[in-house]
Amino acid sequence: MAEQTKPAPAADASHYDGYDYPAVKATPQNGHPGHTTPEQDDMVLELRELLEKEGFIDCETWRKEFKVDDLVRNFVYVEKPEVFKYYPQYYHKTDKDGRPVYIEAIGNIDLNAMYKITTAERMLSNLVVEYEKLADPRLPACSRKTGNLLETCCTIMDLKGVGLSKFGSVYSYLKQASAISQNYYPERLGKLYLINAPWGFSSVWAVIKGFLDPVTVDKIQVLGATYHAELLNQVPAENLPKEYGGECECDGGCMLSDMGPWQEPEWTRPPKWAQSDAAAAVAAAATTTTTAAGEEEQKQKQAPTTTIENAPTGIVTDPSAAPAEEGEKAINGAAAAAAGQATAPAGA
């Protein structure tokens, strides 16, 4: 009599991807992580399986073409301090909800000067790397520290110096870069503060928000030069850089410190992409050893005196060879672009 196969236990939807951080949203809301019915869990798993078979083809194709896995492991943005003189964009600690705070200032963007320091391709590569590091290790570390699942950021976009006369060119440039966040890194907007909004921007915003979902509009605040009290309602003073009304003064400057729970041993873990790299190295070594042993055995059968002089070796990919889209693309930003797509990666 054939042995009956015992049904496999239902998958733990809350830890579908094997992460060890909390998988429950802090605010109870039907259908959100940790607040789902068994029926909803089954539907989510069905959808994920379907998407993994059919729906992620474009994204996976893009990741392979852009060599994202190689970039996140190997890309080094050595020119960052110089680029930040014109276009600072950085993560810095957390807000009162425990989310990463992302700060971006677009008022001093000077493409001609920046392209003497870096290239559009490297700026775009940096964007992708920061998105990958937001997903792991930043958000997982913040989730562990708060004890709740966190999937979004609190973004501060500084519009100081962006007059309406040149806003069009800045907006056009940043909008091109925002396409990558919209297509491949969506739904990262928790809160968005547009500070130092130039005169007349309120009129622009009044038009923009008419096209947005009310839920998205509720996440966005447009503030002038007197924004400090609003920011401090959301970001603890000790976490907010002093230049924005807080008390934080990191050694070497907040914009280059990358301080946050992801730097604290109690909360951070090696990111999966780093673990995958190590696992790949072990697997490659094992494969090499097995292959070499098999070849040697075969050669010994054919000619006992023959030895293997060259065992197979791994291939090291040069991250600088990663292709990038042509044209002017920079870090995701522009207030209207960010609001229009209702996402924020790294930020906007």
C-alpha positions in Angstrom: 0.0 0.0 0.0 1.5 3.3 -1.0 2.4 5.6 1.9 0.2 8.6 2.1 1.9 12.0 1.9 1.1 14.2 4.9 0.0 17.7 3.9 2.7 20.3 4.4 1.9 22.8 7.2 0.7 26.2 6.0 3.4 28.7 5.3 4.0 31.4 7.9 2.9 34.4 5.9 4.4 36.8 8.5 7.9 35.4 7.8 7.5 34.4 4.2 10.9 35.6 3.3 12.7 34.2 6.3 13.6 37.5 8.0 14.0 37.6 11.7 12.5 41.0 12.4 8.9 41.8 13.5 6.3 41.2 10.9 3.3 43.0 12.5 2.2 46.5 11.9 1.9 48.7 15.0 -1.5 50.1 14.0 -4.2 47.5 13.8 -5.8 47.8 10.4 -7.6 45.0 8.6 -5.6 43.5 5.8 -2.3 44.9 7.0 0.7 42.7 8.1 -0.2 41.0 11.3 -3.8 41.9 11.1 -5.1 39.5 8.5 -7.6 36.7 8.5 -6.7 33.2 7.5 -8.5 33.7 4.2 -6.5 36.9 3.5 -3.3 35.1 4.3 -4.1 32.4 1.8 -4.9 35.0 -0.8 -1.6 36.8 -0.2 0.4 33.6 -0.6 -1.5 32.8 -3.8 -0.8 36.2 -5.2 2.9 36.1 -4.3 3.3 32.7 -5.9 1.6 34.0 -9.0 3.7 37.2 -9.1 6.9 35.2 -8.6 6.0 33.1 -11.6 4.6 35.8 -13.9 4.5 39.3 -12.5 8.1 40.1 -11.5 9.5 39.3 -14.9 10.2 43.0 -15.8 11.7 43.7 -12.5 13.9 40.6 -12.5 15.0 41.3 -16.0 16.0 44.9 -15.0 17.9 43.7 -12.0 19.9 41.3 -14.1 20.6 43.8 -16.8 21.6 46.5 -14.2 23.6 43.9 -12.2 21.9 45.0 -9.0 23.3 42.1 -6.9 26.9 43.0 -7.9 26.3 46.7 -7.3 25.0 46.4 -3.8 28.0 44.3 -2.8 30.8 46.2 -4.6 29.8 49.7 -5.5 31.8 52.4 -3.6 30.7 56.0 -4.0 34.0 57.6 -3.3 33.0 61.0 -4.6 30.0 61.2 -2.2 31.5 64.1 0.0 32.0 66.3 -3.1 28.7 65.4 -4.7 26.9 66.2 -1.4 28.1 69.8 -1.7 25.7 70.2 -4.5 23.1 67.5 -3.8 23.0 66.1 -0.2 20.7 63.1 0.2 21.2 60.8 3.2 19.6 58.7 5.9 20.0 59.9 9.4 18.5 58.2 12.5 14.8 57.7 13.0 11.5 59.6 13.6 9.2 59.1 16.6 7.6 56.1 14.9 11.0 54.5 14.5 11.2 54.9 10.7 14.4 55.9 9.0 14.6 59.6 8.3 15.7 60.5 4.8 16.9 64.1 4.1 17.3 65.5 0.6 18.2 69.1 -0.4 17.8 70.1 -4.1 18.3 73.8 -4.0 22.0 73.7 -4.9 21.9 71.1 -7.7 24.4 72.2 -10.4 24.6 69.5 -13.0 27.6 70.9 -14.8 29.6 71.0 -11.6 28.5 67.6 -10.5 29.4 66.0 -13.8 33.0 67.1 -13.3 33.0 65.0 -10.1 30.9 62.0 -11.1 28.7 60.7 -13.9 25.0 60.2 -14.3 25.6 56.5 -14.4 27.3 56.4 -11.1 24.7 58.6 -9.5 22.0 56.2 -10.7 24.1 53.3 -9.4 24.2 55.0 -6.0 20.5 55.4 -6.0 19.9 51.7 -6.6 22.4 50.7 -3.9 20.8 53.0 -1.4 17.4 51.5 -2.2 18.8 48.0 -1.6 20.3 49.0 1.7 17.0 50.6 2.8 15.3 47.3 2.3 18.1 45.5 4.1 19.6 46.3 6.6 18.0 49.7 7.5 14.3 48.8 7.7 14.9 45.4 9.4 17.0 47.1 12.1 14.4 49.7 12.7 11.7 47.1 12.9 13.7 45.1 15.5 14.2 48.2 17.6 10.6 49.3 17.6 9.2 45.7 17.8 6.9 46.4 14.9 7.1 46.0 11.1 8.3 49.2 9.4 8.3 49.5 5.7 8.4 53.2 5.0 10.5 56.3 5.6 10.0 59.8 7.0 11.3 62.1 4.3 12.4 65.7 4.6 12.9 67.5 1.3 14.5 70.9 1.6 13.5 73.2 -1.3 15.6 76.1 -0.1 17.1 77.9 -3.1 14.7 76.3 -5.6 13.0 79.3 -7.1 10.1 78.8 -9.5 12.2 80.2 -12.3 14.6 77.2 -12.2 12.2 74.7 -10.6 11.2 73.4 -14.0 14.7 72.2 -15.0 15.4 70.7 -11.5 12.0 69.0 -11.5 12.6 67.6 -15.0 16.0 66.2 -14.0 14.7 64.6 -10.8 11.6 63.2 -12.4 13.7 61.1 -14.7 15.4 59.6 -11.7 12.1 59.0 -9.9 11.1 56.5 -12.6 13.4 53.9 -11.1 11.8 54.2 -7.7 8.3 54.1 -9.1 8.9 51.0 -11.2 11.2 49.0 -8.9 11.0 50.3 -5.4 7.4 51.5 -4.8 5.5 52.2 -1.6 8.2 53.6 0.7 6.5 56.9 1.6 5.5 57.2 5.3 5.6 61.0 5.7 6.9 63.7 3.4 7.8 67.2 4.7 8.5 69.8 2.0 10.3 72.5 3.8 11.5 76.0 2.7 8.9 75.9 0.0 9.4 78.9 -2.3 6.9 81.6 -2.8 4.1 80.5 -5.0 4.7 76.8 -4.4 1.4 76.5 -2.5 -0.4 77.3 -5.7 1.5 74.5 -7.5 0.8 72.1 -4.7 -2.9 72.9 -4.7 -3.0 71.7 -8.3 -0.9 68.6 -7.8 -2.8 67.3 -4.8 -6.0 67.3 -6.7 -4.7 64.4 -8.7 -3.6 62.4 -5.7 -5.3 59.9 -3.5 -6.5 61.4 -0.2 -4.4 58.9 1.7 -1.3 60.1 0.0 -2.1 63.8 0.5 -2.5 63.1 4.2 1.2 62.0 4.3 2.5 65.2 2.8 3.0 68.6 4.4 4.2 71.7 2.6 6.0 74.1 5.0 7.7 77.4 4.5 10.7 78.6 6.5 9.0 78.3 9.8 8.9 74.5 9.7 10.9 73.6 12.8 8.0 73.0 15.2 6.3 70.6 12.7 9.5 68.6 12.2 10.1 68.3 15.9 6.6 66.9 16.3 7.7 64.0 14.2 11.5 63.7 14.7 13.1 63.8 18.1 15.4 66.7 18.6 18.4 64.5 19.3 17.9 62.7 16.0 17.3 65.8 13.8 20.4 67.6 12.5 21.0 71.0 14.0 20.7 72.8 10.7 17.0 71.7 10.6 16.2 72.8 14.1 17.4 69.7 16.0 20.2 69.0 18.4 22.3 66.4 16.5 25.8 67.2 15.5 27.5 64.0 14.4 31.3 63.9 14.2 32.2 64.6 10.6 28.7 65.9 9.8 25.3 64.3 10.0 25.0 63.9 6.2 28.0 61.5 6.0 27.5 59.6 9.3 24.7 57.2 8.2 23.8 56.9 11.9 20.8 54.8 12.9 19.7 51.5 14.3 21.3 49.8 11.3 24.7 50.8 12.8 23.8 49.5 16.2 25.0 45.9 16.9 21.9 45.2 19.1 19.6 45.7 16.1 21.5 45.2 12.9 22.2 41.9 11.2 24.3 41.0 8.2 22.1 41.9 5.2 20.7 39.1 3.1 22.6 40.3 0.0 25.9 40.0 2.0 24.9 36.5 3.3 24.0 35.5 -0.3 27.4 36.6 -1.4 29.1 34.5 1.3 26.9 31.5 0.5 27.6 31.9 -3.2 31.4 31.9 -2.4 31.0 28.7 -0.4 28.9 27.1 -3.1 31.4 28.1 -5.8 34.3 26.7 -3.7 32.4 23.5 -3.2 31.6 23.3 -6.9 35.2 24.0 -7.8 36.5 21.3 -5.5 34.0 18.7 -6.7 34.7 19.6 -10.4 38.5 19.5 -9.9 38.2 16.1 -8.0 36.1 14.7 -10.8 38.4 15.9 -13.5 41.4 14.5 -11.7 39.8 11.1 -11.2 38.9 11.0 -14.9 42.4 12.0 -15.9 44.0 9.5 -13.6 41.9 6.7 -15.3 43.1 7.8 -18.7 46.7 8.7 -17.8 47.8 8.1 -14.2 50.8 10.4 -14.4 48.7 13.4 -15.5 48.0 16.1 -12.9 45.6 19.0 -12.9 47.5 22.3 -13.0 44.6 24.7 -13.2 41.5 24.2 -11.2 38.3 26.2 -12.2 38.1 29.6 -10.6 35.3 32.0 -9.8 34.5 35.1 -11.9 34.8 38.5 -10.2 32.5 41.0 -11.8 33.6 44.5 -12.1 30.7 46.6 -10.6 31.9 49.6 -12.7 30.9 47.7 -15.8 27.2 47.7 -14.7 25.1 49.3 -17.5 23.1 52.3 -16.7 20.4 54.2 -18.5 21.6 57.2 -20.5 20.6 60.7 -19.9 20.3 62.9 -16.8 19.2 60.7 -13.9 19.9 61.5 -10.2 18.6 60.5 -6.9 14.9 60.3 -6.5 13.6 63.6 -5.3 11.4 66.4 -6.7 8.6 67.3 -4.5 5.9 67.1 -7.2 7.4 63.9 -8.7 7.6 62.2 -5.3 4.0 63.2 -4.5 2.8 62.3 -7.9 4.0 58.7 -7.7 3.1 58.4 -4.0 6.4 56.6 -3.2 9.6 57.5 -1.4 12.6 55.3 -1.4 15.2 56.7 0.1 13.1 59.6 0.3 10.6 61.4 -1.7 
